[in-house]
Every structure is written in C-alpha cells, then in structure tokens.
C-alpha cells in the first residue's frame, strides 16, 4: 500500500509543470534543479534560451526545457506560463541597462508575472525578492522590489515572497568578484565595511522556493538569512583566509563612494558591467539581515547552511596555485 501511494505521488509530480521566469540565472537554476529532483517538469523561461541549454541536464530527457521569455512583454510571459501549475519569478537587476529599468523589471515585470500566472490558473507562485525591499527606501532597487512584492500579492494573494540576504554559491557575483580582485590588488577599498549581512546559501534559498511551490509551507513573506551575521569586512576577511591572501580592507566613506560610483556606472551605457553604482552604495548604508519577528527558515523547516565549508568548495580557485595550494594550517605561509 505504501509503495502504491508513493507511485501515485511520483506520477502526480511528473505531470506537474513549473515555469521559472529567469530560470537560467544564478538563483533560478538551483530552483530548477530542486524542482526537477521532486519529479516536476520544469520550464526555464529566459531571454536567451539558446544560451541556457545546460539546464536540460538538470533532469531526465525532456524534463527541463529552456524557452524564450521577456518579462516586459505580456504575450511572451503568457506563452511561458501557459499550462503551468506553478510559477516562480527570479528576475532582478543590480543595475539599469537600456530598456531594463528597475521599475520595468522589479515592479511592472513582477506584477505581469503574477497577474498572468493567476489568469492561467497556476496553483502556486513564488516571488524572489530581497532583504532591504522597502517602499520608503533610499535606493531605487529597494523601492521597486517592494512595489513588486505588493503587486504580486495583490494579483496572486496566495503567493510566497522570499527575501534572501546576500546569496553565496559557486556562481555568485559577490565572493567571486572580491576574490578575483584580491588576486592582484593589495588593498580592497569597500564602502560599508561595517554594514551587516546574513549570507545565505543559494541551495537553501532554492529549497525554500521548492517547499512553497509544493505547498509544504504556508504562503506569505519569509526573510532568509544564514546562521551567521557578519559585517562586510568580516565576510571579506573570511574570503581572504580561504584564498590564502593577505589583503588590507579599507572602508571608503559613503560620500566618496557615491562620487566614485557615479563615474563607474557610466560603463553600463556601453554595455559593460559596472563595478559599482550609486544605488548599490545606498543599499550598503543599511544592514542586510533578517528583521526581528520575521518568518524565516525555521518556519519552513530548513536549517540554513554555514558559509565556511561552501566557500571553501569554490573559492580555492583564487589561491595562488588553485587546488594545488597547500591547505591552510599545513605550515605554509599565506600567499601574498
């Protein structure tokens, strides 16, 4: 009897389809893997599906499929969500570029996904937002993220909103960025060195999304932070220890950082990823940790993962001799 029940559940999962808007991105690809492991069919909706063929390997033959989707276009989103039992919106910007503006993507795009998901009869929706989303925030990133959350919950009242702190993982754009800089720069100048973060592993965020999509948790808003709160300086000190490089971490006053960022962000106009923008500096002025009383991992039945071991698993590449560098504590001196 037990086996019969398990077989039935397996068949039900296999017949279910989830569409992940932005599913080829950093967070989306892990949600795709988590849902494929649960037996769901996964539609990875992204702007360039030809560059997302790698997602097919996340499941069995035909289980995971990349499709074209532009979150700024109704017809495109509707096509991606057609027949889906559940939807996830992972699309987000760190800087504005061309038609990809914060309001168009974070606010209007999220509203579009939620509205069309509801119209197409999806039974569950997850919106990936961020700690720091605030309708009264000082950064456009924060205010548009908050507007997107409100729009999602208005169009799809049973949706789940996940607000992670800074996310780490093999392909992250945080620790990898600073580790690459530390290869050559003896000094790491950073604004907000004393700002607090609660780094969270991308696979824990994906598991939270999967639980919500499979209705293993109550819908609502969850703030996701790892087990350790650390300042930006402490995060970078840990990174330097792992990659075995001595580097001086210097706090840059916010006033000077904003001036510098106003120049650096001009590179976005010629299609080059800016190292830093004014909006990012403004976000660094506010601690990025789970608010007191907020629902989080414990309410989802998830124990968040410590970052040290995970960082070690991919940051070793930034050591002087990569994987062949002697482990820390082996008697060798730290690399310069």
C-alpha positions as CSV (number, residue, x, y, z in Angstrom):
1,X,0.0,0.0,0.0
2,X,2.8,2.4,0.9
3,X,4.5,1.7,-2.4
4,X,1.3,2.4,-4.3
5,X,0.9,5.7,-2.5
6,X,4.5,6.7,-3.4
7,X,4.0,5.7,-7.0
8,X,0.8,7.8,-7.2
9,X,2.6,10.8,-5.7
10,X,5.5,10.3,-8.1
11,X,3.1,10.3,-11.1
12,X,1.4,13.4,-9.9
13,X,4.7,15.2,-9.6
14,X,5.7,14.1,-13.0
15,X,2.6,15.5,-14.5
16,X,3.1,18.9,-12.9
17,X,4.8,21.8,-14.6
18,X,6.5,24.8,-13.1
19,X,7.7,27.8,-15.1
20,X,10.7,29.6,-13.7
21,X,10.9,33.1,-15.1
22,X,14.6,33.9,-15.1
23,X,15.4,30.2,-14.5
24,X,18.8,30.3,-16.1
25,X,20.2,32.8,-13.7
26,X,22.1,32.2,-10.5
27,X,19.1,31.5,-8.2
28,X,16.7,30.2,-10.9
29,X,19.0,27.4,-12.0
30,X,19.1,26.0,-8.4
31,X,15.3,26.2,-8.1
32,X,15.1,24.3,-11.4
33,X,17.3,21.6,-10.0
34,X,15.3,21.4,-6.8
35,X,12.0,21.0,-8.7
36,X,13.4,18.5,-11.1
37,X,14.6,16.4,-8.2
38,X,11.0,16.4,-6.9
39,X,9.9,15.0,-10.3
40,X,8.3,18.1,-11.7
41,X,8.6,19.1,-15.3
42,X,10.4,22.4,-15.4
43,X,10.1,25.2,-18.0
44,X,13.1,27.6,-17.7
45,X,12.0,30.9,-19.2
46,X,14.7,33.3,-20.1
47,X,15.7,35.9,-22.8
48,X,18.2,33.7,-24.5
49,X,17.2,30.0,-24.3
50,X,19.9,29.1,-26.8
51,X,22.4,30.0,-24.1
52,X,20.5,28.0,-21.5
53,X,20.8,24.5,-23.0
54,X,22.8,23.5,-19.9
55,X,19.6,23.3,-17.9
56,X,18.4,20.2,-19.7
57,X,21.0,18.2,-17.8
58,X,19.1,19.0,-14.5
59,X,16.6,16.3,-15.2
60,X,15.7,13.3,-17.3
61,X,15.3,13.5,-21.0
62,X,12.8,16.3,-21.8
63,X,12.1,17.1,-18.1
64,X,13.7,20.5,-18.1
65,X,13.2,22.8,-21.1
66,X,14.5,26.3,-21.8
67,X,12.0,28.6,-23.5
68,X,12.1,32.3,-24.6
69,X,10.6,34.9,-22.4
70,X,10.8,38.7,-21.9
71,X,9.4,39.8,-18.6
72,X,8.5,43.1,-20.1
73,X,6.1,41.6,-22.7
74,X,2.6,40.2,-21.9
75,X,2.4,37.8,-24.8
76,X,5.9,36.4,-24.0
77,X,5.1,35.9,-20.4
78,X,1.7,34.3,-21.1
79,X,3.3,31.8,-23.6
80,X,5.9,30.8,-20.9
81,X,3.2,30.4,-18.3
82,X,0.6,28.6,-20.4
83,X,-0.4,25.3,-18.8
84,X,1.9,25.8,-15.7
85,X,0.8,24.5,-12.4
86,X,3.2,26.9,-10.5
87,X,5.3,29.9,-11.3
88,X,8.5,31.5,-10.0
89,X,9.8,34.9,-10.7
90,X,13.6,35.2,-10.2
91,X,14.2,38.1,-12.5
92,X,16.1,41.0,-10.9
93,X,18.6,43.8,-11.8
94,X,21.6,45.0,-10.0
95,X,22.0,48.0,-12.4
96,X,19.9,49.5,-15.1
97,X,20.8,49.0,-18.8
98,X,18.8,50.1,-21.8
99,X,15.2,49.1,-21.5
100,X,15.9,47.1,-18.4
101,X,15.0,49.6,-15.8
102,X,14.3,48.8,-12.1
103,X,10.6,49.8,-12.4
104,X,10.0,47.9,-15.6
105,X,11.6,44.7,-14.3
106,X,11.2,44.7,-10.5
107,X,7.7,46.3,-10.3
108,X,5.9,46.0,-13.6
109,X,7.6,42.7,-14.5
110,X,6.7,41.1,-11.2
111,X,3.1,42.4,-11.5
112,X,2.8,41.0,-15.0
113,X,4.1,37.5,-14.0
114,X,1.7,37.3,-11.0
115,X,-1.3,38.6,-13.0
116,X,-0.8,36.2,-15.9
117,X,0.0,33.3,-13.6
118,X,-3.3,33.8,-11.8
119,X,-5.2,34.2,-15.2
120,X,-3.6,31.0,-16.5
121,X,-4.7,29.0,-13.4
122,X,-1.4,28.4,-11.6
123,X,-1.9,27.0,-8.2
124,X,1.2,28.4,-6.5
125,X,3.7,31.3,-7.1
126,X,7.0,32.3,-5.6
127,X,8.5,35.8,-5.9
128,X,12.2,36.1,-5.3
129,X,12.8,39.5,-3.7
130,X,15.5,40.7,-1.3
131,X,16.0,41.8,2.3
132,X,16.1,45.5,2.0
133,X,13.0,45.8,-0.1
134,X,11.4,48.9,1.3
135,X,8.7,51.2,-0.2
136,X,10.3,54.1,1.7
137,X,13.9,53.0,1.0
138,X,16.7,55.4,-0.2
139,X,17.7,53.1,-3.1
140,X,15.6,52.6,-6.3
141,X,16.4,48.9,-6.1
142,X,14.8,48.7,-2.7
143,X,11.6,50.7,-3.6
144,X,11.0,48.9,-6.8
145,X,11.5,45.5,-5.1
146,X,8.9,46.5,-2.5
147,X,6.5,47.6,-5.2
148,X,6.9,44.3,-7.0
149,X,6.1,42.4,-3.8
150,X,3.0,44.4,-3.3
151,X,1.9,43.9,-6.9
152,X,2.5,40.2,-6.7
153,X,0.4,39.8,-3.5
154,X,-2.4,41.9,-5.0
155,X,-2.6,39.8,-8.2
156,X,-1.9,36.5,-6.5
157,X,-2.9,36.7,-2.9
158,X,-1.6,33.1,-2.2
159,X,1.9,33.8,-3.4
160,X,5.0,33.3,-1.3
161,X,7.6,36.1,-1.2
162,X,11.2,35.2,-0.4
163,X,13.6,37.9,0.8
164,X,17.1,36.5,1.0
165,X,20.1,38.3,2.3
166,X,23.2,38.3,0.1
167,X,23.4,34.9,-1.6
168,X,26.6,32.8,-2.0
169,X,27.3,29.8,-4.2
170,X,29.6,28.6,-6.9
171,X,28.4,31.2,-9.5
172,X,27.8,34.1,-7.1
173,X,28.7,37.6,-8.0
174,X,29.8,38.7,-4.5
175,X,32.6,36.5,-3.1
176,X,33.8,35.6,-6.6
177,X,34.1,39.3,-7.5
178,X,36.1,40.2,-4.4
179,X,38.2,37.1,-4.7
180,X,39.1,38.0,-8.3
181,X,40.1,41.5,-7.1
182,X,42.2,40.1,-4.3
183,X,44.3,38.1,-6.8
184,X,46.0,41.3,-7.8
185,X,45.0,44.2,-5.5
186,X,46.9,44.5,-2.2
187,X,44.2,46.7,-0.8
188,X,40.4,46.2,-1.1
189,X,38.6,49.5,-0.8
190,X,34.9,49.0,0.1
191,X,32.1,51.3,1.2
192,X,30.1,50.0,4.2
193,X,32.8,47.8,5.7
194,X,30.8,47.8,9.0
195,X,27.4,47.0,7.3
196,X,26.0,43.7,8.5
197,X,25.0,40.8,6.2
198,X,23.5,37.4,6.8
199,X,24.9,35.4,3.9
200,X,22.6,32.6,2.7
201,X,23.5,29.6,0.5
202,X,21.7,29.5,-2.8
203,X,20.7,25.9,-2.4
204,X,18.9,26.8,0.9
205,X,17.0,29.5,-1.0
206,X,16.1,27.1,-3.7
207,X,14.8,24.6,-1.1
208,X,12.6,27.3,0.4
209,X,11.2,28.1,-3.0
210,X,10.5,24.4,-3.7
211,X,8.7,23.9,-0.4
212,X,6.5,26.8,-1.2
213,X,5.8,25.6,-4.7
214,X,4.9,22.1,-3.4
215,X,2.7,23.6,-0.7
216,X,4.9,22.2,2.1
217,X,4.8,25.6,3.8
218,X,2.2,28.3,4.4
219,X,2.2,31.1,1.8
220,X,3.5,34.5,3.0
221,X,6.6,36.6,3.3
222,X,9.8,35.0,4.5
223,X,13.2,36.6,5.2
224,X,16.1,34.2,4.6
225,X,19.4,34.6,6.3
226,X,22.2,32.2,7.1
227,X,23.2,31.2,10.6
228,X,25.9,33.8,10.9
229,X,25.6,37.6,10.9
230,X,28.9,39.3,9.7
231,X,30.0,42.7,8.6
232,X,31.2,43.2,5.1
233,X,34.7,43.4,6.5
234,X,34.3,40.1,8.3
235,X,33.0,38.5,5.1
236,X,36.0,39.7,3.1
237,X,38.4,38.6,5.9
238,X,36.9,35.1,5.7
239,X,37.3,35.1,2.0
240,X,40.9,36.2,2.2
241,X,41.6,33.5,4.7
242,X,40.1,30.9,2.4
243,X,42.1,32.1,-0.7
244,X,45.2,32.5,1.5
245,X,46.0,36.1,0.6
246,X,46.8,38.9,3.0
247,X,44.9,42.0,1.9
248,X,44.1,45.3,3.6
249,X,40.4,46.0,3.7
250,X,39.8,49.8,3.8
251,X,36.5,51.4,4.5
252,X,35.6,54.1,1.9
253,X,33.3,56.8,3.3
254,X,29.9,56.7,1.7
255,X,30.2,60.3,0.3
256,X,33.3,59.4,-1.7
257,X,31.9,56.0,-2.7
258,X,28.9,57.7,-4.2
259,X,31.1,60.1,-6.2
260,X,33.2,57.2,-7.4
261,X,30.1,55.1,-8.3
262,X,28.6,57.9,-10.3
263,X,31.6,57.7,-12.6
264,X,31.9,53.9,-12.6
265,X,28.2,53.3,-13.5
266,X,28.7,55.1,-16.8
267,X,30.2,51.9,-18.2
268,X,26.7,50.4,-18.3
269,X,25.9,52.8,-21.2
270,X,28.4,51.0,-23.3
271,X,27.3,47.5,-22.2
272,X,30.0,46.9,-19.6
273,X,29.0,45.7,-16.2
274,X,29.7,48.5,-13.7
275,X,31.9,47.6,-10.7
276,X,29.6,49.7,-8.5
277,X,26.6,52.0,-8.8
278,X,25.2,54.8,-6.7
279,X,22.2,52.7,-5.9
280,X,24.4,49.9,-4.7
281,X,26.3,52.3,-2.4
282,X,23.0,53.5,-1.0
283,X,22.0,49.8,-0.2
284,X,25.3,49.4,1.6
285,X,24.3,52.1,4.1
286,X,21.6,49.7,5.6
287,X,22.2,46.4,7.4
288,X,21.1,43.4,5.3
289,X,19.8,41.0,8.0
290,X,16.6,39.2,8.9
291,X,14.2,41.6,10.8
292,X,13.2,40.7,14.3
293,X,9.9,38.7,14.3
294,X,10.1,38.0,10.6
295,X,9.2,34.4,9.4
296,X,12.3,32.6,8.1
297,X,14.0,29.3,7.5
298,X,12.8,27.8,10.8
299,X,9.2,28.3,9.7
300,X,10.0,26.4,6.5
301,X,11.6,23.5,8.4
302,X,15.0,24.3,6.9
303,X,18.3,24.6,8.8
304,X,20.5,27.1,6.9
305,X,24.0,26.1,6.0
306,X,27.2,27.7,7.4
307,X,29.1,29.5,4.7
308,X,32.7,28.5,5.5
309,X,32.6,25.0,4.0
310,X,30.7,26.1,1.0
311,X,33.0,29.0,0.3
312,X,36.0,26.7,0.5
313,X,34.4,24.4,-2.1
314,X,34.8,27.0,-4.9
315,X,37.0,29.9,-3.8
316,X,40.0,27.7,-3.7
317,X,40.4,28.6,-7.4
318,X,41.6,32.1,-6.4
319,X,44.5,30.8,-4.4
320,X,48.0,31.3,-5.9
321,X,48.1,27.7,-7.2
322,X,44.4,26.9,-7.2
323,X,43.6,23.5,-5.9
324,X,47.3,22.7,-5.6
325,X,47.9,25.3,-2.9
326,X,48.7,23.8,0.4
327,X,45.7,23.8,2.8
328,X,45.6,26.4,5.5
329,X,47.3,25.2,8.7
330,X,49.7,22.9,6.8
331,X,52.7,25.0,7.8
332,X,52.9,27.0,4.6
333,X,52.7,30.8,4.8
334,X,49.7,32.6,3.4
335,X,50.1,33.8,-0.1
336,X,50.6,37.5,-0.9
